[in-house]
């Protein structure tokens, strides 16, 4: 079931984020219900981390924020890789 987890509009879902989501059925269901643009924001936020500790913390926070019902990462200005037209 988790192999087919969708990525974002621009970014593929990295393995470590996939692993972080699969430990929580609530986060997993939320991930599948949000839009590709919203998934893209979470993925870009995780991948933008410069240090491994920061990346791990962002993966944990992604799971927690999805469990809390958030649909976009908190305090993130948005993916810089996405064009203005949303693609």
mmCIF file as gemmi writes it, N, C-alpha and C atoms, coordinates in Angstrom:
data_model
loop_
_atom_site.group_PDB
_atom_site.id
_atom_site.type_symbol
_atom_site.label_atom_id
_atom_site.label_alt_id
_atom_site.label_comp_id
_atom_site.label_asym_id
_atom_site.label_entity_id
_atom_site.label_seq_id
_atom_site.pdbx_PDB_ins_code
_atom_site.Cartn_x
_atom_site.Cartn_y
_atom_site.Cartn_z
_atom_site.occupancy
_atom_site.B_iso_or_equiv
_atom_site.pdbx_formal_charge
_atom_site.auth_seq_id
_atom_site.auth_asym_id
_atom_site.pdbx_PDB_model_num
ATOM 1 N N . UNK Axp A 1 ? 0.822 -1.203 0 1 0 ? 1 A 1
ATOM 2 C CA . UNK Axp A 1 ? 0 0 0 1 0 ? 1 A 1
ATOM 3 C C . UNK Axp A 1 ? 0.864 1.264 0 1 0 ? 1 A 1
ATOM 4 N N . UNK Axp A 2 ? 1.992 1.255 0.713 1 0 ? 2 A 1
ATOM 5 C CA . UNK Axp A 2 ? 2.788 2.475 0.817 1 0 ? 2 A 1
ATOM 6 C C . UNK Axp A 2 ? 3.698 2.704 -0.375 1 0 ? 2 A 1
ATOM 7 N N . UNK Axp A 3 ? 3.936 1.672 -1.21 1 0 ? 3 A 1
ATOM 8 C CA . UNK Axp A 3 ? 4.806 1.884 -2.37 1 0 ? 3 A 1
ATOM 9 C C . UNK Axp A 3 ? 4.2 2.906 -3.31 1 0 ? 3 A 1
ATOM 10 N N . UNK Axp A 4 ? 2.882 2.912 -3.41 1 0 ? 4 A 1
ATOM 11 C CA . UNK Axp A 4 ? 2.197 3.796 -4.335 1 0 ? 4 A 1
ATOM 12 C C . UNK Axp A 4 ? 1.825 5.145 -3.75 1 0 ? 4 A 1
ATOM 13 N N . UNK Axp A 5 ? 2.438 5.527 -2.643 1 0 ? 5 A 1
ATOM 14 C CA . UNK Axp A 5 ? 2.124 6.832 -2.062 1 0 ? 5 A 1
ATOM 15 C C . UNK Axp A 5 ? 2.48 7.934 -3.052 1 0 ? 5 A 1
ATOM 16 N N . UNK Axp A 6 ? 1.58 8.879 -3.246 1 0 ? 6 A 1
ATOM 17 C CA . UNK Axp A 6 ? 1.851 9.942 -4.211 1 0 ? 6 A 1
ATOM 18 C C . UNK Axp A 6 ? 2.866 10.956 -3.703 1 0 ? 6 A 1
ATOM 19 N N . UNK Axp A 7 ? 3.586 11.522 -4.644 1 0 ? 7 A 1
ATOM 20 C CA . UNK Axp A 7 ? 4.511 12.602 -4.348 1 0 ? 7 A 1
ATOM 21 C C . UNK Axp A 7 ? 3.818 13.942 -4.537 1 0 ? 7 A 1
ATOM 22 N N . UNK Axp A 8 ? 4.613 14.953 -4.852 1 0 ? 8 A 1
ATOM 23 C CA . UNK Axp A 8 ? 4.063 16.282 -5.031 1 0 ? 8 A 1
ATOM 24 C C . UNK Axp A 8 ? 3.945 16.66 -6.491 1 0 ? 8 A 1
ATOM 25 N N . UNK Axp A 9 ? 3.632 17.916 -6.723 1 0 ? 9 A 1
ATOM 26 C CA . UNK Axp A 9 ? 3.479 18.423 -8.078 1 0 ? 9 A 1
ATOM 27 C C . UNK Axp A 9 ? 4.817 18.477 -8.8 1 0 ? 9 A 1
ATOM 28 N N . UNK Axp A 10 ? 5.891 18.719 -8.072 1 0 ? 10 A 1
ATOM 29 C CA . UNK Axp A 10 ? 7.227 18.817 -8.649 1 0 ? 10 A 1
ATOM 30 C C . UNK Axp A 10 ? 8.144 17.745 -8.074 1 0 ? 10 A 1
ATOM 31 N N . UNK Axp A 11 ? 8.036 17.493 -6.789 1 0 ? 11 A 1
ATOM 32 C CA . UNK Axp A 11 ? 8.961 16.607 -6.084 1 0 ? 11 A 1
ATOM 33 C C . UNK Axp A 11 ? 8.416 15.192 -5.933 1 0 ? 11 A 1
ATOM 34 N N . UNK Axp A 12 ? 9.321 14.212 -6.053 1 0 ? 12 A 1
ATOM 35 C CA . UNK Axp A 12 ? 9.008 12.821 -5.743 1 0 ? 12 A 1
ATOM 36 C C . UNK Axp A 12 ? 9.038 12.653 -4.222 1 0 ? 12 A 1
ATOM 37 N N . UNK Axp A 13 ? 8.296 11.693 -3.72 1 0 ? 13 A 1
ATOM 38 C CA . UNK Axp A 13 ? 8.281 11.419 -2.29 1 0 ? 13 A 1
ATOM 39 C C . UNK Axp A 13 ? 9.561 10.67 -1.904 1 0 ? 13 A 1
ATOM 40 N N . UNK Axp A 14 ? 10.42 11.278 -1.069 1 0 ? 14 A 1
ATOM 41 C CA . UNK Axp A 14 ? 11.654 10.589 -0.666 1 0 ? 14 A 1
ATOM 42 C C . UNK Axp A 14 ? 11.349 9.422 0.285 1 0 ? 14 A 1
ATOM 43 N N . UNK Axp A 15 ? 12.215 8.43 0.249 1 0 ? 15 A 1
ATOM 44 C CA . UNK Axp A 15 ? 12.016 7.221 1.05 1 0 ? 15 A 1
ATOM 45 C C . UNK Axp A 15 ? 11.923 7.505 2.54 1 0 ? 15 A 1
ATOM 46 N N . UNK Axp A 16 ? 12.759 8.416 3.056 1 0 ? 16 A 1
ATOM 47 C CA . UNK Axp A 16 ? 12.734 8.666 4.502 1 0 ? 16 A 1
ATOM 48 C C . UNK Axp A 16 ? 11.439 9.34 4.935 1 0 ? 16 A 1
ATOM 49 N N . UNK Axp A 17 ? 10.887 10.201 4.09 1 0 ? 17 A 1
ATOM 50 C CA . UNK Axp A 17 ? 9.6 10.816 4.418 1 0 ? 17 A 1
ATOM 51 C C . UNK Axp A 17 ? 8.486 9.784 4.316 1 0 ? 17 A 1
ATOM 52 N N . UNK Axp A 18 ? 8.537 8.931 3.311 1 0 ? 18 A 1
ATOM 53 C CA . UNK Axp A 18 ? 7.557 7.842 3.186 1 0 ? 18 A 1
ATOM 54 C C . UNK Axp A 18 ? 7.577 6.982 4.457 1 0 ? 18 A 1
ATOM 55 N N . UNK Axp A 19 ? 8.775 6.625 4.909 1 0 ? 19 A 1
ATOM 56 C CA . UNK Axp A 19 ? 8.905 5.817 6.121 1 0 ? 19 A 1
ATOM 57 C C . UNK Axp A 19 ? 8.332 6.542 7.334 1 0 ? 19 A 1
ATOM 58 N N . UNK Axp A 20 ? 8.568 7.847 7.409 1 0 ? 20 A 1
ATOM 59 C CA . UNK Axp A 20 ? 8.053 8.633 8.529 1 0 ? 20 A 1
ATOM 60 C C . UNK Axp A 20 ? 6.535 8.724 8.538 1 0 ? 20 A 1
ATOM 61 N N . UNK Axp A 21 ? 5.93 8.707 7.368 1 0 ? 21 A 1
ATOM 62 C CA . UNK Axp A 21 ? 4.472 8.782 7.283 1 0 ? 21 A 1
ATOM 63 C C . UNK Axp A 21 ? 3.808 7.447 7.586 1 0 ? 21 A 1
ATOM 64 N N . UNK Axp A 22 ? 4.467 6.36 7.206 1 0 ? 22 A 1
ATOM 65 C CA . UNK Axp A 22 ? 3.821 5.05 7.33 1 0 ? 22 A 1
ATOM 66 C C . UNK Axp A 22 ? 3.677 4.562 8.76 1 0 ? 22 A 1
ATOM 67 N N . UNK Axp A 23 ? 4.351 5.18 9.709 1 0 ? 23 A 1
ATOM 68 C CA . UNK Axp A 23 ? 4.195 4.762 11.108 1 0 ? 23 A 1
ATOM 69 C C . UNK Axp A 23 ? 2.91 5.294 11.723 1 0 ? 23 A 1
ATOM 70 N N . UNK Axp A 24 ? 2.219 6.184 11.004 1 0 ? 24 A 1
ATOM 71 C CA . UNK Axp A 24 ? 0.994 6.769 11.537 1 0 ? 24 A 1
ATOM 72 C C . UNK Axp A 24 ? -0.144 6.643 10.522 1 0 ? 24 A 1
ATOM 73 N N . UNK Axp A 25 ? -1.128 5.815 10.812 1 0 ? 25 A 1
ATOM 74 C CA . UNK Axp A 25 ? -2.269 5.704 9.894 1 0 ? 25 A 1
ATOM 75 C C . UNK Axp A 25 ? -2.987 7.038 9.68 1 0 ? 25 A 1
ATOM 76 N N . UNK Axp A 26 ? -3.031 7.87 10.714 1 0 ? 26 A 1
ATOM 77 C CA . UNK Axp A 26 ? -3.685 9.175 10.596 1 0 ? 26 A 1
ATOM 78 C C . UNK Axp A 26 ? -2.925 10.076 9.632 1 0 ? 26 A 1
ATOM 79 N N . UNK Axp A 27 ? -1.606 10.138 9.786 1 0 ? 27 A 1
ATOM 80 C CA . UNK Axp A 27 ? -0.787 10.963 8.89 1 0 ? 27 A 1
ATOM 81 C C . UNK Axp A 27 ? -0.839 10.42 7.466 1 0 ? 27 A 1
ATOM 82 N N . UNK Axp A 28 ? -0.836 9.118 7.327 1 0 ? 28 A 1
ATOM 83 C CA . UNK Axp A 28 ? -0.882 8.482 6.018 1 0 ? 28 A 1
ATOM 84 C C . UNK Axp A 28 ? -2.187 8.814 5.296 1 0 ? 28 A 1
ATOM 85 N N . UNK Axp A 29 ? -3.292 8.743 6.007 1 0 ? 29 A 1
ATOM 86 C CA . UNK Axp A 29 ? -4.59 9.081 5.418 1 0 ? 29 A 1
ATOM 87 C C . UNK Axp A 29 ? -4.642 10.554 5.036 1 0 ? 29 A 1
ATOM 88 N N . UNK Axp A 30 ? -4.091 11.402 5.891 1 0 ? 30 A 1
ATOM 89 C CA . UNK Axp A 30 ? -4.071 12.838 5.591 1 0 ? 30 A 1
ATOM 90 C C . UNK Axp A 30 ? -3.215 13.109 4.362 1 0 ? 30 A 1
ATOM 91 N N . UNK Axp A 31 ? -2.063 12.452 4.257 1 0 ? 31 A 1
ATOM 92 C CA . UNK Axp A 31 ? -1.166 12.629 3.103 1 0 ? 31 A 1
ATOM 93 C C . UNK Axp A 31 ? -1.904 12.298 1.808 1 0 ? 31 A 1
ATOM 94 N N . UNK Axp A 32 ? -2.667 11.223 1.839 1 0 ? 32 A 1
ATOM 95 C CA . UNK Axp A 32 ? -3.383 10.802 0.641 1 0 ? 32 A 1
ATOM 96 C C . UNK Axp A 32 ? -4.549 11.723 0.31 1 0 ? 32 A 1
ATOM 97 N N . UNK Axp A 33 ? -5.028 12.478 1.294 1 0 ? 33 A 1
ATOM 98 C CA . UNK Axp A 33 ? -6.183 13.343 1.054 1 0 ? 33 A 1
ATOM 99 C C . UNK Axp A 33 ? -5.81 14.767 0.64 1 0 ? 33 A 1
ATOM 100 N N . UNK Axp A 34 ? -4.555 15.175 0.852 1 0 ? 34 A 1
ATOM 101 C CA . UNK Axp A 34 ? -4.183 16.543 0.485 1 0 ? 34 A 1
ATOM 102 C C . UNK Axp A 34 ? -3.823 16.61 -1.004 1 0 ? 34 A 1
ATOM 103 N N . UNK Axp A 35 ? -3.786 17.81 -1.528 1 0 ? 35 A 1
ATOM 104 C CA . UNK Axp A 35 ? -3.524 18.012 -2.952 1 0 ? 35 A 1
ATOM 105 C C . UNK Axp A 35 ? -2.052 17.767 -3.294 1 0 ? 35 A 1
ATOM 106 N N . UNK Axp A 36 ? -1.747 17.519 -4.562 1 0 ? 36 A 1
ATOM 107 C CA . UNK Axp A 36 ? -0.349 17.386 -4.967 1 0 ? 36 A 1
ATOM 108 C C . UNK Axp A 36 ? 0.479 18.632 -4.629 1 0 ? 36 A 1
ATOM 109 N N . UNK Axp A 37 ? -0.119 19.81 -4.712 1 0 ? 37 A 1
ATOM 110 C CA . UNK Axp A 37 ? 0.622 21.03 -4.355 1 0 ? 37 A 1
ATOM 111 C C . UNK Axp A 37 ? 0.937 21.068 -2.869 1 0 ? 37 A 1
ATOM 112 N N . UNK Axp A 38 ? 0.01 20.627 -2.044 1 0 ? 38 A 1
ATOM 113 C CA . UNK Axp A 38 ? 0.256 20.593 -0.6 1 0 ? 38 A 1
ATOM 114 C C . UNK Axp A 38 ? 1.334 19.559 -0.269 1 0 ? 38 A 1
ATOM 115 N N . UNK Axp A 39 ? 1.261 18.379 -0.902 1 0 ? 39 A 1
ATOM 116 C CA . UNK Axp A 39 ? 2.305 17.368 -0.685 1 0 ? 39 A 1
ATOM 117 C C . UNK Axp A 39 ? 3.657 17.915 -1.122 1 0 ? 39 A 1
ATOM 118 N N . UNK Axp A 40 ? 3.658 18.64 -2.228 1 0 ? 40 A 1
ATOM 119 C CA . UNK Axp A 40 ? 4.885 19.235 -2.747 1 0 ? 40 A 1
ATOM 120 C C . UNK Axp A 40 ? 5.516 20.162 -1.718 1 0 ? 40 A 1
ATOM 121 N N . UNK Axp A 41 ? 4.711 20.953 -1.027 1 0 ? 41 A 1
ATOM 122 C CA . UNK Axp A 41 ? 5.225 21.884 -0.022 1 0 ? 41 A 1
ATOM 123 C C . UNK Axp A 41 ? 5.909 21.13 1.115 1 0 ? 41 A 1
ATOM 124 N N . UNK Axp A 42 ? 5.269 20.066 1.598 1 0 ? 42 A 1
ATOM 125 C CA . UNK Axp A 42 ? 5.886 19.272 2.664 1 0 ? 42 A 1
ATOM 126 C C . UNK Axp A 42 ? 7.193 18.651 2.191 1 0 ? 42 A 1
ATOM 127 N N . UNK Axp A 43 ? 7.199 18.075 1.002 1 0 ? 43 A 1
ATOM 128 C CA . UNK Axp A 43 ? 8.409 17.426 0.484 1 0 ? 43 A 1
ATOM 129 C C . UNK Axp A 43 ? 9.539 18.435 0.325 1 0 ? 43 A 1
ATOM 130 N N . UNK Axp A 44 ? 9.246 19.582 -0.263 1 0 ? 44 A 1
ATOM 131 C CA . UNK Axp A 44 ? 10.265 20.608 -0.476 1 0 ? 44 A 1
ATOM 132 C C . UNK Axp A 44 ? 10.808 21.095 0.866 1 0 ? 44 A 1
ATOM 133 N N . UNK Axp A 45 ? 9.931 21.268 1.836 1 0 ? 45 A 1
ATOM 134 C CA . UNK Axp A 45 ? 10.342 21.719 3.162 1 0 ? 45 A 1
ATOM 135 C C . UNK Axp A 45 ? 11.325 20.718 3.779 1 0 ? 45 A 1
ATOM 136 N N . UNK Axp A 46 ? 11.019 19.431 3.667 1 0 ? 46 A 1
ATOM 137 C CA . UNK Axp A 46 ? 11.913 18.392 4.192 1 0 ? 46 A 1
ATOM 138 C C . UNK Axp A 46 ? 13.234 18.405 3.42 1 0 ? 46 A 1
ATOM 139 N N . UNK Axp A 47 ? 13.165 18.461 2.111 1 0 ? 47 A 1
ATOM 140 C CA . UNK Axp A 47 ? 14.377 18.38 1.296 1 0 ? 47 A 1
ATOM 141 C C . UNK Axp A 47 ? 15.244 19.637 1.373 1 0 ? 47 A 1
ATOM 142 N N . UNK Axp A 48 ? 14.682 20.726 1.829 1 0 ? 48 A 1
ATOM 143 C CA . UNK Axp A 48 ? 15.434 21.977 1.938 1 0 ? 48 A 1
ATOM 144 C C . UNK Axp A 48 ? 16.35 21.996 3.175 1 0 ? 48 A 1
ATOM 145 N N . UNK Axp A 49 ? 16.188 21.033 4.061 1 0 ? 49 A 1
ATOM 146 C CA . UNK Axp A 49 ? 17.018 20.969 5.272 1 0 ? 49 A 1
ATOM 147 C C . UNK Axp A 49 ? 18.479 20.746 4.89 1 0 ? 49 A 1
ATOM 148 N N . UNK Axp A 50 ? 19.363 21.474 5.544 1 0 ? 50 A 1
ATOM 149 C CA . UNK Axp A 50 ? 20.793 21.371 5.258 1 0 ? 50 A 1
ATOM 150 C C . UNK Axp A 50 ? 21.474 20.264 6.066 1 0 ? 50 A 1
ATOM 151 N N . UNK Axp A 51 ? 20.951 19.986 7.253 1 0 ? 51 A 1
ATOM 152 C CA . UNK Axp A 51 ? 21.567 18.991 8.134 1 0 ? 51 A 1
ATOM 153 C C . UNK Axp A 51 ? 20.62 17.807 8.338 1 0 ? 51 A 1
ATOM 154 N N . UNK Axp A 52 ? 21.203 16.65 8.588 1 0 ? 52 A 1
ATOM 155 C CA . UNK Axp A 52 ? 20.411 15.435 8.795 1 0 ? 52 A 1
ATOM 156 C C . UNK Axp A 52 ? 19.458 15.587 9.983 1 0 ? 52 A 1
ATOM 157 N N . UNK Axp A 53 ? 19.913 16.225 11.064 1 0 ? 53 A 1
ATOM 158 C CA . UNK Axp A 53 ? 19.048 16.423 12.236 1 0 ? 53 A 1
ATOM 159 C C . UNK Axp A 53 ? 17.837 17.281 11.898 1 0 ? 53 A 1
ATOM 160 N N . UNK Axp A 54 ? 18.071 18.309 11.092 1 0 ? 54 A 1
ATOM 161 C CA . UNK Axp A 54 ? 16.965 19.179 10.688 1 0 ? 54 A 1
ATOM 162 C C . UNK Axp A 54 ? 15.986 18.405 9.817 1 0 ? 54 A 1
ATOM 163 N N . UNK Axp A 55 ? 16.512 17.618 8.901 1 0 ? 55 A 1
ATOM 164 C CA . UNK Axp A 55 ? 15.651 16.81 8.029 1 0 ? 55 A 1
ATOM 165 C C . UNK Axp A 55 ? 14.81 15.84 8.86 1 0 ? 55 A 1
ATOM 166 N N . UNK Axp A 56 ? 15.423 15.166 9.82 1 0 ? 56 A 1
ATOM 167 C CA . UNK Axp A 56 ? 14.693 14.239 10.69 1 0 ? 56 A 1
ATOM 168 C C . UNK Axp A 56 ? 13.602 14.965 11.465 1 0 ? 56 A 1
ATOM 169 N N . UNK Axp A 57 ? 13.926 16.149 11.981 1 0 ? 57 A 1
ATOM 170 C CA . UNK Axp A 57 ? 12.934 16.934 12.727 1 0 ? 57 A 1
ATOM 171 C C . UNK Axp A 57 ? 11.78 17.344 11.82 1 0 ? 57 A 1
ATOM 172 N N . UNK Axp A 58 ? 12.079 17.719 10.588 1 0 ? 58 A 1
ATOM 173 C CA . UNK Axp A 58 ? 11.02 18.13 9.662 1 0 ? 58 A 1
ATOM 174 C C . UNK Axp A 58 ? 10.143 16.953 9.247 1 0 ? 58 A 1
ATOM 175 N N . UNK Axp A 59 ? 10.721 15.785 9.13 1 0 ? 59 A 1
ATOM 176 C CA . UNK Axp A 59 ? 9.913 14.596 8.833 1 0 ? 59 A 1
ATOM 177 C C . UNK Axp A 59 ? 8.968 14.317 9.994 1 0 ? 59 A 1
ATOM 178 N N . UNK Axp A 60 ? 9.493 14.402 11.211 1 0 ? 60 A 1
ATOM 179 C CA . UNK Axp A 60 ? 8.652 14.198 12.4 1 0 ? 60 A 1
ATOM 180 C C . UNK Axp A 60 ? 7.545 15.248 12.454 1 0 ? 60 A 1
ATOM 181 N N . UNK Axp A 61 ? 7.903 16.498 12.195 1 0 ? 61 A 1
ATOM 182 C CA . UNK Axp A 61 ? 6.904 17.574 12.238 1 0 ? 61 A 1
ATOM 183 C C . UNK Axp A 61 ? 5.88 17.423 11.126 1 0 ? 61 A 1
ATOM 184 N N . UNK Axp A 62 ? 6.287 16.947 9.962 1 0 ? 62 A 1
ATOM 185 C CA . UNK Axp A 62 ? 5.333 16.699 8.881 1 0 ? 62 A 1
ATOM 186 C C . UNK Axp A 62 ? 4.288 15.701 9.353 1 0 ? 62 A 1
ATOM 187 N N . UNK Axp A 63 ? 4.744 14.608 9.946 1 0 ? 63 A 1
ATOM 188 C CA . UNK Axp A 63 ? 3.821 13.594 10.468 1 0 ? 63 A 1
ATOM 189 C C . UNK Axp A 63 ? 2.899 14.203 11.524 1 0 ? 63 A 1
ATOM 190 N N . UNK Axp A 64 ? 3.472 14.957 12.456 1 0 ? 64 A 1
ATOM 191 C CA . UNK Axp A 64 ? 2.67 15.544 13.528 1 0 ? 64 A 1
ATOM 192 C C . UNK Axp A 64 ? 1.662 16.557 12.994 1 0 ? 64 A 1
ATOM 193 N N . UNK Axp A 65 ? 2.095 17.386 12.062 1 0 ? 65 A 1
ATOM 194 C CA . UNK Axp A 65 ? 1.194 18.404 11.518 1 0 ? 65 A 1
ATOM 195 C C . UNK Axp A 65 ? 0.052 17.758 10.739 1 0 ? 65 A 1
ATOM 196 N N . UNK Axp A 66 ? 0.339 16.712 9.993 1 0 ? 66 A 1
ATOM 197 C CA . UNK Axp A 66 ? -0.728 15.996 9.286 1 0 ? 66 A 1
ATOM 198 C C . UNK Axp A 66 ? -1.683 15.344 10.277 1 0 ? 66 A 1
ATOM 199 N N . UNK Axp A 67 ? -1.16 14.79 11.363 1 0 ? 67 A 1
ATOM 200 C CA . UNK Axp A 67 ? -2.009 14.184 12.393 1 0 ? 67 A 1
ATOM 201 C C . UNK Axp A 67 ? -2.918 15.231 13.042 1 0 ? 67 A 1
ATOM 202 N N . UNK Axp A 68 ? -2.435 16.467 13.107 1 0 ? 68 A 1
ATOM 203 C CA . UNK Axp A 68 ? -3.213 17.55 13.716 1 0 ? 68 A 1
ATOM 204 C C . UNK Axp A 68 ? -4.19 18.193 12.729 1 0 ? 68 A 1
ATOM 205 N N . UNK Axp A 69 ? -4.17 17.722 11.486 1 0 ? 69 A 1
ATOM 206 C CA . UNK Axp A 69 ? -5.118 18.246 10.504 1 0 ? 69 A 1
ATOM 207 C C . UNK Axp A 69 ? -4.59 19.379 9.64 1 0 ? 69 A 1
ATOM 208 N N . UNK Axp A 70 ? -3.326 19.721 9.799 1 0 ? 70 A 1
ATOM 209 C CA . UNK Axp A 70 ? -2.752 20.78 8.965 1 0 ? 70 A 1
ATOM 210 C C . UNK Axp A 70 ? -2.579 20.249 7.545 1 0 ? 70 A 1
ATOM 211 N N . UNK Axp A 71 ? -2.769 21.129 6.568 1 0 ? 71 A 1
ATOM 212 C CA . UNK Axp A 71 ? -2.705 20.708 5.181 1 0 ? 71 A 1
ATOM 213 C C . UNK Axp A 71 ? -1.517 21.31 4.433 1 0 ? 71 A 1
ATOM 214 N N . UNK Axp A 72 ? -0.767 22.157 5.11 1 0 ? 72 A 1
ATOM 215 C CA . UNK Axp A 72 ? 0.468 22.737 4.57 1 0 ? 72 A 1
ATOM 216 C C . UNK Axp A 72 ? 1.462 22.876 5.716 1 0 ? 72 A 1
ATOM 217 N N . UNK Axp A 73 ? 2.764 22.876 5.419 1 0 ? 73 A 1
ATOM 218 C CA . UNK Axp A 73 ? 3.735 23.026 6.506 1 0 ? 73 A 1
ATOM 219 C C . UNK Axp A 73 ? 3.641 24.408 7.143 1 0 ? 73 A 1
ATOM 220 N N . UNK Axp A 74 ? 3.734 24.421 8.443 1 0 ? 74 A 1
ATOM 221 C CA . UNK Axp A 74 ? 3.699 25.679 9.18 1 0 ? 74 A 1
ATOM 222 C C . UNK Axp A 74 ? 4.971 26.491 8.91 1 0 ? 74 A 1
ATOM 223 N N . UNK Axp A 75 ? 4.812 27.765 8.744 1 0 ? 75 A 1
ATOM 224 C CA . UNK Axp A 75 ? 5.952 28.692 8.653 1 0 ? 75 A 1
ATOM 225 C C . UNK Axp A 75 ? 6.87 28.411 7.464 1 0 ? 75 A 1
ATOM 226 N N . UNK Axp A 76 ? 6.341 28.004 6.346 1 0 ? 76 A 1
ATOM 227 C CA . UNK Axp A 76 ? 7.127 27.706 5.147 1 0 ? 76 A 1
ATOM 228 C C . UNK Axp A 76 ? 6.643 28.63 4.032 1 0 ? 76 A 1
ATOM 229 N N . UNK Axp A 77 ? 7.545 29.415 3.444 1 0 ? 77 A 1
ATOM 230 C CA . UNK Axp A 77 ? 7.112 30.372 2.405 1 0 ? 77 A 1
ATOM 231 C C . UNK Axp A 77 ? 6.665 29.722 1.112 1 0 ? 77 A 1
ATOM 232 N N . UNK Axp A 78 ? 6.963 28.451 0.923 1 0 ? 78 A 1
ATOM 233 C CA . UNK Axp A 78 ? 6.526 27.745 -0.275 1 0 ? 78 A 1
ATOM 234 C C . UNK Axp A 78 ? 7.689 27.232 -1.091 1 0 ? 78 A 1
ATOM 235 N N . UNK Axp A 79 ? 7.376 26.295 -1.951 1 0 ? 79 A 1
ATOM 236 C CA . UNK Axp A 79 ? 8.384 25.648 -2.777 1 0 ? 79 A 1
ATOM 237 C C . UNK Axp A 79 ? 8.921 26.619 -3.818 1 0 ? 79 A 1
ATOM 238 N N . UNK Axp A 80 ? 10.221 26.782 -3.84 1 0 ? 80 A 1
ATOM 239 C CA . UNK Axp A 80 ? 10.851 27.686 -4.798 1 0 ? 80 A 1
ATOM 240 C C . UNK Axp A 80 ? 11.039 27.021 -6.162 1 0 ? 80 A 1
ATOM 241 N N . UNK Axp A 81 ? 10.767 25.722 -6.252 1 0 ? 81 A 1
ATOM 242 C CA . UNK Axp A 81 ? 10.955 24.987 -7.497 1 0 ? 81 A 1
ATOM 243 C C . UNK Axp A 81 ? 9.708 24.993 -8.379 1 0 ? 81 A 1
ATOM 244 N N . UNK Axp A 82 ? 8.609 25.442 -7.836 1 0 ? 82 A 1
ATOM 245 C CA . UNK Axp A 82 ? 7.339 25.435 -8.533 1 0 ? 82 A 1
ATOM 246 C C . UNK Axp A 82 ? 7.158 26.722 -9.312 1 0 ? 82 A 1
ATOM 247 N N . UNK Axp A 83 ? 6.582 26.616 -10.485 1 0 ? 83 A 1
ATOM 248 C CA . UNK Axp A 83 ? 6.313 27.806 -11.281 1 0 ? 83 A 1
ATOM 249 C C . UNK Axp A 83 ? 5.095 28.542 -10.714 1 0 ? 83 A 1
ATOM 250 N N . UNK Axp A 84 ? 4.964 29.792 -11.078 1 0 ? 84 A 1
ATOM 251 C CA . UNK Axp A 84 ? 3.851 30.6 -10.566 1 0 ? 84 A 1
ATOM 252 C C . UNK Axp A 84 ? 2.481 30.039 -10.959 1 0 ? 84 A 1
ATOM 253 N N . UNK Axp A 85 ? 2.399 29.317 -12.06 1 0 ? 85 A 1
ATOM 254 C CA . UNK Axp A 85 ? 1.108 28.793 -12.505 1 0 ? 85 A 1
ATOM 255 C C . UNK Axp A 85 ? 0.703 27.531 -11.755 1 0 ? 85 A 1
ATOM 256 N N . UNK Axp A 86 ? 1.472 27.119 -10.758 1 0 ? 86 A 1
ATOM 257 C CA . UNK Axp A 86 ? 1.103 25.984 -9.923 1 0 ? 86 A 1
ATOM 258 C C . UNK Axp A 86 ? 1.663 24.656 -10.39 1 0 ? 86 A 1
ATOM 259 N N . UNK Axp A 87 ? 2.5 24.645 -11.423 1 0 ? 87 A 1
ATOM 260 C CA . UNK Axp A 87 ? 3.053 23.371 -11.927 1 0 ? 87 A 1
ATOM 261 C C . UNK Axp A 87 ? 4.524 23.271 -11.609 1 0 ? 87 A 1
